[in-house]
Amino acid sequence: MKKIAVLILILYFLLVPKSFGGLGLLLPSPVRADEFEELEKKLSDLKDALQKSIAATTPLEKNLSVLEETLNNIREKITVIETDVAQKEKDVNEGEELLMLAQELLGQKVRRMYISSTQFNAVKFALLFGKNLNLTLRQFGYQRKVIENDRDTIIKVVLYIKDLENKKQELENEKVRLKIIKEETDKQAGFLSGEIAGAKKYQTTLSSQIAQLSARQQQLVAQRLAGLNLPTSLGAGPLYCTDDRKRDPGFSNAFAFFTFGIPHRVGMNQYGANGRADAGQNHEQILQSYFADFSFENRNARIKVQGYSEMDLEEYLLGIYEMPNSFHIEALKAQAIAARSYALAYTQNGEKEICTTQACQVYKGGNKGGAWEQAVKDTAGKTMIAQGQPITAWYSSTDGGYTFPNESVWGGSHRSWTKNTRDTSSDVGSFGELLDKAYDKQSPCMYAAQGWRDQYAKSAWLKSDEIADIANVILLARACSDCKDHFYQTDKGHPYGGEIWDENRVRQELSNRQITPFTAVSNISLSADFGGGRTTSVSISGNRSESYSGDEFKNWFNLRAPANIQIVGPLYNIERR
């Protein structure tokens, strides 16, 4: 029955007057002459890209994921072509089944055409000698139409057979070419996998060497940071951070690294608390945004204050100068609870003495009065408690849109109430959005370049060759762990009496190791994790290009940059003029 149905379908397309395109419904999809060549060219291009990627894979290759993606793209293309070839093979097989029926039909048509031709000749003879002219003419026209239809059908079947034979040959050619491509791709993939594995292993070996400063260098960087005298909290008074974008250093192609916030970024963000209060959050919501795993309980104690007599905790709080009275009352309440919790935790519920500077909390004695007095009294006794004890409720003036767990900033064991917080009104995906949506965006230190030189308008702008030198120092640190003690800033003496290599010596050392040094920098771009608040990579281009991790670049920048210019946090951006 199935063969009869198929035969009827064939007869329908063969006998019903149609264009030749109608017959194409029974054939495999038409193939353009250049279709496979186009696909093969795409594969050739991908293969060429693979070869270039393999050639670029070195022990210090930093973009291995790109190579793996290239390989996956090749495999995806092969899969697409395999599917296409499989469909063509299916179409050809179906065509061969139809061909058997078509050949049977062809034989019938040839026999019928022979019979019809004989009858047609008889009709012509009858037309010449017959008496019934009208009947003879009708028979003549009918026989002529039958012969023409049979001739067309035979031509179509012959063409179908010819087209099917061509497609079978094309299919065999495609399968052969695809097999060669797959074999070559598998061969290159095996080589690439070995290169990637080797590079990753080598990178793992170097990971503890590339970006890590020595203990002495880390100590020096910490001293340089302290030398900036950046306030820990608002207890030091109004913040002073200049916007170097408004300062002209007197040279062009200048670069400056702007940090979001100032140390230390753990716990409550004071400017952020005020921004949250302005947005309608109350003091409990504010504190719950910055601290985790705590509850509110009422606590009190008598505490010892350095330089003052022992006093009741609530009396002590009235003399705290950590937030201006101009801030929102809910922010002041949050500050009062944080200060109370911190004092109890620091003094171990009154057993120890607390200092009166930013090292603890700024205390000036007496009663500050105003909105601060109201905030203290409105929250009397309210303390943040975790595991039965007051928490060390750290706070700082400006966190630059993010806070971090204590161990991420200072090391040591994790305190459960500290956490990583994106301190913004909604999700952000760029530096511009962060500047617009951060709750502490009103702080003058939200986004600033830290440090300066006496020249160049007392700014933190750096020249192209100074950036090139820092980039070269990192390249040499990667290649030569024994060279690291020569990489201190060149505008000062060696801190331990050794030899400092200037930019020319660093370039020469790189060249000696067959590493192309930077001689000029034309562009710098950065990538960042805007969920966690860290610059993840720094890409520098000029006479060559190179990428560095955010921490790697920051560490060496802070050791090598001139004067006291520093990147003072995990999230930073580049400005140029």
N, C-alpha and C positions, 0 to 999 in steps of 0.2 A: 504493500500500500504506500509505503514511504517513497519507493522508487517511482510509483505511478504519479504521486503528488509532485515530486520533483520534476518528472518528465513533463507534466502539465504546465508547470511553472516555466520550464525551458521553452515549451511550445508557445506559451503566451508571449514571452519576450521576443521569440524568433518570428512569429507569424503576425502579431499585431504590428501594423505599420508604426515604426518609431525611428528616431535617430539612432545611430550606432551607439550613442551613449547609453541607451537603455540596456544593451547587453552588458555594459560595465557593472551592472548591479550583481552579476553572477561571478565577477572576477575579483581577485585581490585588489585592494585600493591602488589606484594608479600611482606610479612612482616617477617623480620628476627625475630627469637625467642627472641633476646635480644634488639630489637629496642625500644620498649616502656620502658623497664627497664632502658636503657641508658638515655632516655629523663626524666624519672622519677627521676633518680639519679641526673641529672643536676638540676632539680627543688629542689630536696632534699638538694643539696649543696647550692643552692641559699637561700633556706629557712634557712639553718644553718647559712649562712652568715648574713642573716637578723636578726636572733636571737642574734648573736654576736654583730651586730651593735646596736641593741636595748639595749643590756646589757651595751654597752659602752657609751650610750647617758646619759650624766650628765648635770647639769646646766651650766657647762663651756665647753660643747662640741663645738669644733671650726670647725668641718668638717661636718656640717649637710648636705651639698650638696652631700657628699659621701653616706650618708644614703638614701637620696632621689633617688640617681642614682641606688643604690642597689634595691630599691623597683621597680623602673621603669624597671630594667633588668628582675626582676621576672615577671612583667606584660607582658613584651615583649615576654618572653619565653612561658607564658600561651597563649598569642595570637597565637604564632606559632603552639603550640600543638592543640589549638582549630581549627585552619585552617586545620591542618592535620587530625584531627578527622572528621571535616565536610566533607573533601574530601573522607575519607574512607566511611563515611555514604552515600555519594552520589554514590560511587562505588558499595556499597552493594545494594542500592535501584535499581540501573541499573541492577545489577546482578540478583535481584529477578524478574525484568521484563523479563530478558532473560531466567530465570529459568522456567517461565511459558511456554515459547515456547520450551525450551529444554525438559521439561516433556512431552509436546505433541509429540515432535519428538521422545522421548524415547518410548512412547507407540506404535508409528508407527513402530519404529525399532524392538521392541519386537515381534509385530505381523508379521512383514516381516521376521524376523529371524525364527519364527515358521514355516511360509509358506516355506521359503527357506530350512529349515531343512527337511521338508516333501518331498519337491522336490528333495533334495539332496539324500534322501534315495531311492527315485524312480530312480534317475539316477544311483545309485550304483547297484540297482537291474537290471536296463537295461544294465549296463556294464557287469553284469555276464551272462545275457541271450540274450542280444541284438545282432542283426546281423550287424548293422552299427557301427563298433568299433570306427572309427575316429570321427564321429559325437558325439557319446556317451562320448568319452574322452573329447572333447571340452566342452560339456555341464557340465561334471563333474568338470572340472577346473573352469568354470565360477561360478557354484553354490558354489564351495568351497571358491572362492575369495569373493563372496557376503556375505557369512556367516561370514568370517573372518572380513570383513569391518564392518558389523553390530555389531559383538561382540566388536570390538575396539571402535566403536561409543558409544555403551551402557556403556562400561567401562569408557570412557571419561566423559559422561554425569553424571554417578553416582559419579565419582570423583569430578566433578564440583559442584554437589549438596553438597557433603561432605565438600569441601573446602569453599563453600559459608556459610554453617552452622557454620564452625569453625570461619570464619571471623566475622560473626554476633555476635558470643559469645565474640570474642576478642574486638569487637567494644563496646559492652555493658560494658565489664570490664574496658576498657579505659575511657569511659564516667563516670563511677562511680568513678574511681580513680582521674580523672581530677576534678570532682565536689568537692571531698574532699580537693584536693590541693587548688582550688580556694577559697573555704570557709575558709581554714586556712590562706591563704595569705591575704584575705580581712580582716580577724580578726587581723592579725599582722599589716597590713597596717593602720588600724584604730588606733591601739595602738601607732604605730610609729608616725603617724600624730600628735597625742596628745602630745607625747614626744617632737617632733620637735617644735611644737607651743609653748610648755612651755619653752623649752630651748631658743628659739628665744626671747620670751618675757623677760626671765630673762637676756639674753645678752643685750637686749635693755636697761633694767634698769641699767645694769652695765657699759654700753658703755661710759658713762660720768665719770666713776670712775676708770676703769681699767688702761688706758694708760695716763691719765691726771696727770701731776704734779701739785702741789699746786702753787699758784702765787709766793710764796717765793722761791720754788724750781726752778721754771722757771727763776726767776730773777738770782738765783745762777748759773744755767746752762749758761745763757747769759753772766754772768761775767767770767765764765771759758772759754767760747768761745772767748771773747774779750782778755783774758789773753794769748791766743795763738799768738796774734799779727799778724794774717794773713792779708796781704795787700788787700785792697778793689780793687785797680786797679794797673796798671803798673806805676802809678805816684810815687810809693814808691821805684821804682828801680827794679833791677833784682829779680825774684822770688826765694825763697829758700824753696824748699820742698824736703825732702830726700826720697829715695826709701828704705824702711825698709826691703824689700825682700833681699837686699844685706847685711843686718846686722844680725849677729849671736847673739842671746840673751844669749846663753850659756845654754839653756835648750831645750828639745824637746817637741813635742806635743804642739807647740806654735801657738797662733791664733792672727791675727791682722785684724782690720777692715779698709779697704781702701776706702776713699771717692772719688767720681768723682768731681773734681773741688773744688773751695773754695768760700766763700760767696762773692757776694750776689746773683748772677744768675738772675738779672733783666736787661733787655735791651740788649745792645750790648756786645758781648763777644770779648774782644780785641784780644786774640790769635785766636779766631774763625774768626774774621774779616780778620786777616792776612792769615789764611788758605783758606778762601774763595777767597781772592785776588789772592793767588798763584794758585787757581783752575780756575782763569779766570773771576771772577765776578768783576764788576766795583763798585764804591762806592755807587751808588744808589741801585743796587741790594743787596749789603751787608746790607744797612740800612733797606731796605724793608724786608729782612729776619728776622730782629730782632725787628722791630717795626710795628705796625698796624695802620690803619685808620689815615693816615697823608698825607700831600702833601708838596712839596718843594716850598718855597717862599723866596724872598729876604727880609731880615730884618737887621736893624742896630740900634745901640743906644750907648749912653755913659753910662758906668757903674762905680760903686764905688768898688774898690778892697781893701780889708782889708790890712792896712799897706802901701798902695800905694795911689797915687792921683787918682782922677777920670780920666778915659781915654776912648778913642774910643774902641768899642768892638773888631775891627779887630786888634788893637794894643795889646789889652789884650791877644788875642788868640796866638800871636807870642811867648808869654812867658809861654804857657801851656806846662808842661812836663808830658804828660800822655801816650805817645807811643814812643818807640825808633825809631830813624831815619832809623834804619836797616830794619824796616818793609816795606812791599810793599806799593808803592805810593797810590794805591787805598784804602788800609786799612787806611793810614794816612789821606786821604781825608774824609773817613767815620768818622774818629775820630774828625777831624776839625769841621764837620757839627754837630756831636753829642755834642761837647764841646760848640759850638756857641749856639745851641738850649738850652742846659742845663743852660748856663749863663743867657740867656734872661729869661728863665722860673724862675730860682732861684731868680733873682733880680727884677722880675716883670717888665721886659723891662727897667731896669736901676733905678728903684725906691729904691731898697734895696742894701745893701752891700754884696759882696760875699767873702767867706774866701779863703785861699790859700793852704789848706791842703786837704787830701783825704776826709775829711768831706764834701767838696765841689768838687773842682778840684785842682790838684797840680799846683800852679803858682809860678814861680821863678823870674819873671821879665825879662826885656830885650827881646832879640830875640833869640830863640833857634837856628834858622837858618837851613841850610841843607834842606833835603827833607820835614821836617815839615813846614818850611817857604813856600816852594813851594805849599804844600797841602793847607795851609791857603789861600794863594793868588789865587790859582786855583778855590777855592770854595767860594770866597769872598761873604758874605751876604747870602749864601745858608743856609736856616734854615728849620727844620721840624715843620710844623704847623698842629694843630688839633683844630677844632672849633674856628678858628681865632686866636689862641694863640700858642706861642712856646711850645713844649712839654718838659717835664722834661726827657731828653734823658739819662737815667741812663746807666752806662756801668761798666763792671768789667773785671778783667784780664782773668779768666778761669772759664767757666761755666760747665765744665765736660760733654759736649755734649748736654746740655739742658738749656734753659732759662725758666723763669716762670713769670706769671702775678705778679704785685707788691703785691697784697693782699695775695698771697700764701706764700710770704716770710716775709713780714712785717705786714700783716694785713691791716685794714683800707679799704676804698672804692676803687673799681677797677678803674684804669686809663686805658682808652680805647686803648691806644697805646702800652700797654704791653701785652705780650702773652706767651703762652707755645710753645716753639720751639724745635724740635729735630734737633740739630745742627750737622748733619752728612751728608755725601755725598750721602747716600742711606739708605734704611731701615736696621735696625739692630735687631738681635734676641738673642744676647748674650753679655756678658761682653767683650769677646774677639773681637767680631765684632765692638763694640763701641770703643774700644781702637784703632782699625785699621781705622775706618771711621770718627771719630769725627774731626771736623775742627780745634779744639784746641788741638789736640793730641800732638803737639810739646811743649806744656807747661809742665814744670817740676811739676806743681801742678795738672795736668790732673788726676792723679791717685796716691794718697798718703795716708798713715796713719798719722794722725795728733796727735801730742803730744809725750811725751817721759818721761822716768824716768832716774835718774842719773845712775842707774845700768842697766844691760841687754843691754849694748852697746848703751845706750841712745836711745832706740827704743820704739815703741808702742806695742811690742809683749806682749801678756798676757798668763798666764798659764791656764791650764785646770781648776784648781779649782777656779780661778778668774772668768772665764766665767760661771762656775757652780753657783757661788755666785750671779752673776748678773741675771742669769736665775731664781734662787730661789727668789730673791728680787721681781721680777715681779709676780711670782706665789703668793707670800705672799701679794703683793699689790692688787692683784685680790680678794683675800680672806678676807683681813682685811684693810679696808680703814682707820681705826684709827691708823694703824701701820706705815703709810707712813713717818712720821716725824723721823723715826729711820733709814732711808735707805741712808744716806749720805755716801760719801766715807770713808773707814775705816782708811786711812793713814793720815787723818786730823781730827781736832776736829770738833765737831758739830758747825755749823755756828751760831746757836741761843742759844747755851748753853744747849741743850737737850742731850739725850742719843743715841748713835749710836750703832745699833746692828751689831756685827760682823757676819762672815759666820756661825759660830757654833750656835749662837742665832737664826739666820734666819732659819737654818735647824730645830732647835728644835721647833720653832713656827709653822713651816709647819707640822711637825710630830704631834704636839698637835692637829692640825686640820685634822688629818688623810689624809694629802697630802704628797705623797712621794717626798722628796727633791732630787735634783741632788747632787750626791757625786762626779761624774766625768763626763767629756765631751769628747767624742771620735770623734764626727763629727758635723759640722755645714754646713747647706746648705741654700741658699737664692733664692728667686724668685723675679723677677723684672718686672715692666711695662716698656718695652723698647720703647713704643710709647710716654709715658708721662715723663719718666725719674725718676721713684721712685722705691725703694726697697719695695716690697709689703709684703713679709713674711720672717721670719727667723726661721728655724727649727733646733732644737738642740737635739742631741741624746747622750746617754751615758748609765748610769744605768736605765734611763727612757727617754722618748721622749716628746717633747712639741714644739708647734709652736706659734709664736708671730707675730703680724703685724709689718711691717717695722717701722712705727712711734712709736709704743709702745716700741719696743726693743731699738730704738735709744734714746728715752727720758730717760728711766731708765738707760741705759748704760752711758749716759752723766752725770747722777747724781752720779752713783756709781763707775765708773771706776777710778782707782788710778791715782795719779799725775794730769796731765792736759790732759790725753788721751781723745780724743773726736771723735765722728762721726760728721762731720761738714756740711752735706748736706743730701738731701732726697734720693740720690742714692749712695749706698755703697755695697761693696763686701767683702768676707772673704778670707784671705790668710792664709796658714798654712805651718809650717815647723817642 
